[in-house]
Amino acid sequence: MRSGRWMLVAWLIIGALAGGQRHYYTQFDGSCARIATIGITLASGPLNYIGLNPTANCKVPQPSE
C-alpha cells in the first residue's frame, strides 16, 4: 500500500508541474473556471504530457433581483 501512496503523490506533483508550465498559478484570478482547470490539471497528472489539455467552464447562477 505504501507504493500506491507514493505513486499518488508523484502523480499529483507531475500535475502541479504541468500547471506551473502552463502559468496557471501566475495568472490566477480566483474565478470558478480557473480553480476548476487547476484542479483538473493536478488530477490528470502525467496525462498532461501526452496531449491532454483539460479546461473547465463554470456558470455560476446570478442572484435574482
N, CA and C atoms as an extended XYZ file, in Angstrom:
195
Properties=species:S:1:pos:R:3:atomname:S:1:resname:S:1:resid:I:1 pbc="F F F"
N         0.818       -1.194        0.000 N   MET     1
C         0.000        0.000        0.000 CA  MET     1
C         0.860        1.256        0.000 C   MET     1
N         2.076        1.136        0.521 N   ARG     2
C         2.965        2.292        0.555 CA  ARG     2
C         3.316        2.767       -0.844 C   ARG     2
N         3.519        1.827       -1.749 N   SER     3
C         3.891        2.226       -3.110 CA  SER     3
C         2.741        2.954       -3.796 C   SER     3
N         1.505        2.602       -3.454 N   GLY     4
C         0.354        3.294       -4.018 CA  GLY     4
C         0.296        4.749       -3.581 C   GLY     4
N         0.646        4.995       -2.342 N   ARG     5
C         0.668        6.378       -1.845 CA  ARG     5
C         1.723        7.201       -2.566 C   ARG     5
N         2.900        6.593       -2.746 N   TRP     6
C         3.976        7.315       -3.429 CA  TRP     6
C         3.626        7.564       -4.887 C   TRP     6
N         2.936        6.624       -5.503 N   MET     7
C         2.515        6.831       -6.892 CA  MET     7
C         1.509        7.973       -6.982 C   MET     7
N         0.593        8.048       -6.019 N   LEU     8
C        -0.384        9.131       -5.997 CA  LEU     8
C         0.301       10.477       -5.791 C   LEU     8
N         1.241       10.536       -4.869 N   VAL     9
C         1.974       11.782       -4.618 CA  VAL     9
C         2.748       12.199       -5.863 C   VAL     9
N         3.422       11.254       -6.508 N   ALA    10
C         4.171       11.566       -7.728 CA  ALA    10
C         3.230       12.036       -8.827 C   ALA    10
N         2.060       11.395       -8.953 N   TRP    11
C         1.062       11.769       -9.960 CA  TRP    11
C         0.638       13.228       -9.762 C   TRP    11
N         0.340       13.608       -8.519 N   LEU    12
C        -0.103       14.972       -8.235 CA  LEU    12
C         1.020       15.987       -8.417 C   LEU    12
N         2.241       15.614       -8.083 N   ILE    13
C         3.374       16.524       -8.289 CA  ILE    13
C         3.580       16.777       -9.774 C   ILE    13
N         3.468       15.737      -10.580 N   ILE    14
C         3.611       15.910      -12.030 CA  ILE    14
C         2.501       16.812      -12.560 C   ILE    14
N         1.287       16.654      -12.050 N   GLY    15
C         0.190       17.540      -12.441 CA  GLY    15
C         0.440       18.978      -12.028 C   GLY    15
N         1.011       19.174      -10.839 N   ALA    16
C         1.334       20.525      -10.373 CA  ALA    16
C         2.411       21.159      -11.245 C   ALA    16
N         3.388       20.369      -11.656 N   LEU    17
C         4.427       20.887      -12.556 CA  LEU    17
C         3.829       21.293      -13.900 C   LEU    17
N         2.900       20.499      -14.405 N   ALA    18
C         2.254       20.836      -15.676 CA  ALA    18
C         1.475       22.146      -15.556 C   ALA    18
N         0.794       22.341      -14.444 N   GLY    19
C         0.079       23.596      -14.221 CA  GLY    19
C         1.020       24.785      -14.150 C   GLY    19
N         2.178       24.589      -13.546 N   GLY    20
C         3.179       25.656      -13.484 CA  GLY    20
C         3.737       25.994      -14.852 C   GLY    20
N         3.959       24.974      -15.677 N   GLN    21
C         4.478       25.219      -17.022 CA  GLN    21
C         3.465       25.940      -17.898 C   GLN    21
N         2.200       25.787      -17.585 N   ARG    22
C         1.149       26.490      -18.335 CA  ARG    22
C         0.811       27.838      -17.705 C   ARG    22
N         1.535       28.232      -16.679 N   HIS    23
C         1.382       29.526      -15.993 CA  HIS    23
C        -0.005       29.703      -15.384 C   HIS    23
N        -0.596       28.621      -14.912 N   TYR    24
C        -1.910       28.714      -14.282 CA  TYR    24
C        -1.841       29.410      -12.930 C   TYR    24
N        -0.708       29.341      -12.263 N   TYR    25
C        -0.606       29.905      -10.915 CA  TYR    25
C        -0.299       31.403      -10.946 C   TYR    25
N         0.393       31.878      -11.972 N   THR    26
C         0.716       33.302      -12.052 CA  THR    26
C        -0.445       34.113      -12.604 C   THR    26
N        -1.318       33.484      -13.367 N   GLN    27
C        -2.462       34.180      -13.956 CA  GLN    27
C        -3.743       33.885      -13.181 C   GLN    27
N        -3.614       33.589      -11.911 N   PHE    28
C        -4.764       33.184      -11.105 CA  PHE    28
C        -5.642       34.384      -10.794 C   PHE    28
N        -6.918       34.299      -11.167 N   ASP    29
C        -7.843       35.397      -10.906 CA  ASP    29
C        -8.951       35.009       -9.924 C   ASP    29
N        -8.938       33.787       -9.433 N   GLY    30
C        -9.914       33.362       -8.440 CA  GLY    30
C       -11.263       32.966       -8.999 C   GLY    30
N       -11.388       32.900      -10.312 N   SER    31
C       -12.673       32.537      -10.896 CA  SER    31
C       -12.915       31.036      -10.764 C   SER    31
N       -14.160       30.663      -10.858 N   CYS    32
C       -14.539       29.256      -10.751 CA  CYS    32
C       -13.878       28.433      -11.850 C   CYS    32
N       -13.845       28.960      -13.061 N   ALA    33
C       -13.253       28.228      -14.183 CA  ALA    33
C       -11.761       28.006      -13.976 C   ALA    33
N       -11.059       28.995      -13.461 N   ARG    34
C        -9.615       28.861      -13.242 CA  ARG    34
C        -9.322       27.846      -12.136 C   ARG    34
N       -10.083       27.893      -11.064 N   ILE    35
C        -9.898       26.935       -9.972 CA  ILE    35
C       -10.171       25.514      -10.457 C   ILE    35
N       -11.240       25.335      -11.229 N   ALA    36
C       -11.573       24.005      -11.747 CA  ALA    36
C       -10.520       23.507      -12.727 C   ALA    36
N       -10.001       24.390      -13.576 N   THR    37
C        -8.965       23.995      -14.530 CA  THR    37
C        -7.701       23.559      -13.805 C   THR    37
N        -7.314       24.281      -12.769 N   ILE    38
C        -6.129       23.895      -11.992 CA  ILE    38
C        -6.359       22.543      -11.322 C   ILE    38
N        -7.528       22.332      -10.762 N   GLY    39
C        -7.834       21.054      -10.122 CA  GLY    39
C        -7.813       19.889      -11.093 C   GLY    39
N        -8.373       20.086      -12.272 N   ILE    40
C        -8.374       19.022      -13.279 CA  ILE    40
C        -6.959       18.753      -13.761 C   ILE    40
N        -6.162       19.800      -13.922 N   THR    41
C        -4.771       19.620      -14.353 CA  THR    41
C        -3.982       18.837      -13.318 C   THR    41
N        -4.172       19.145      -12.040 N   LEU    42
C        -3.494       18.393      -10.980 CA  LEU    42
C        -3.916       16.926      -11.000 C   LEU    42
N        -5.207       16.685      -11.155 N   ALA    43
C        -5.716       15.316      -11.114 CA  ALA    43
C        -5.298       14.495      -12.327 C   ALA    43
N        -5.084       15.142      -13.463 N   SER    44
C        -4.732       14.377      -14.663 CA  SER    44
C        -3.250       14.045      -14.731 C   SER    44
N        -2.439       14.652      -13.868 N   GLY    45
C        -1.037       14.266      -13.704 CA  GLY    45
C        -0.250       14.129      -14.995 C   GLY    45
N         0.395       12.969      -15.221 N   PRO    46
C         1.248       12.780      -16.393 CA  PRO    46
C         0.479       12.773      -17.716 C   PRO    46
N        -0.838       12.631      -17.664 N   LEU    47
C        -1.614       12.653      -18.905 CA  LEU    47
C        -1.512       14.006      -19.596 C   LEU    47
N        -1.140       15.041      -18.842 N   ASN    48
C        -0.937       16.362      -19.431 CA  ASN    48
C         0.165       16.338      -20.481 C   ASN    48
N         1.116       15.436      -20.331 N   TYR    49
C         2.274       15.400      -21.219 CA  TYR    49
C         2.077       14.505      -22.430 C   TYR    49
N         0.930       13.844      -22.537 N   ILE    50
C         0.669       13.048      -23.736 CA  ILE    50
C        -0.470       13.639      -24.555 C   ILE    50
N        -0.764       14.905      -24.323 N   GLY    51
C        -1.722       15.614      -25.155 CA  GLY    51
C        -3.009       16.034      -24.482 C   GLY    51
N        -3.256       15.601      -23.274 N   LEU    52
C        -4.472       16.005      -22.581 CA  LEU    52
C        -4.309       17.442      -22.093 C   LEU    52
N        -5.232       18.296      -22.457 N   ASN    53
C        -5.196       19.689      -22.028 CA  ASN    53
C        -6.545       20.022      -21.397 C   ASN    53
N        -6.730       19.656      -20.137 N   PRO    54
C        -8.042       19.832      -19.520 CA  PRO    54
C        -8.353       21.293      -19.224 C   PRO    54
N        -9.564       21.683      -19.527 N   THR    55
C       -10.060       23.009      -19.156 CA  THR    55
C       -11.476       22.846      -18.627 C   THR    55
N       -11.933       23.817      -17.894 N   ALA    56
C       -13.275       23.761      -17.326 CA  ALA    56
C       -13.932       25.125      -17.463 C   ALA    56
N       -15.221       25.094      -17.602 N   ASN    57
C       -16.021       26.311      -17.617 CA  ASN    57
C       -17.048       26.200      -16.506 C   ASN    57
N       -17.257       27.271      -15.795 N   CYS    58
C       -18.253       27.285      -14.723 CA  CYS    58
C       -19.266       28.374      -15.023 C   CYS    58
N       -20.506       28.032      -14.843 N   LYS    59
C       -21.561       29.028      -14.951 CA  LYS    59
C       -22.220       29.123      -13.584 C   LYS    59
N       -21.901       30.178      -12.886 N   VAL    60
C       -22.446       30.397      -11.552 CA  VAL    60
C       -23.751       31.158      -11.706 C   VAL    60
N       -24.827       30.679      -11.105 N   PRO    61
C       -26.098       31.388      -11.242 CA  PRO    61
C       -26.042       32.760      -10.571 C   PRO    61
N       -26.636       33.713      -11.222 N   GLN    62
C       -26.686       35.068      -10.694 CA  GLN    62
C       -27.875       35.192       -9.741 C   GLN    62
N       -27.724       35.983       -8.702 N   PRO    63
C       -28.849       36.147       -7.770 CA  PRO    63
C       -30.006       36.893       -8.435 C   PRO    63
N       -31.198       36.503       -8.084 N   SER    64
C       -32.365       37.180       -8.651 CA  SER    64
C       -32.580       38.511       -7.939 C   SER    64
N       -33.240       39.391       -8.635 N   GLU    65
C       -33.489       40.723       -8.058 CA  GLU    65
C       -34.896       40.831       -7.549 C   GLU    65
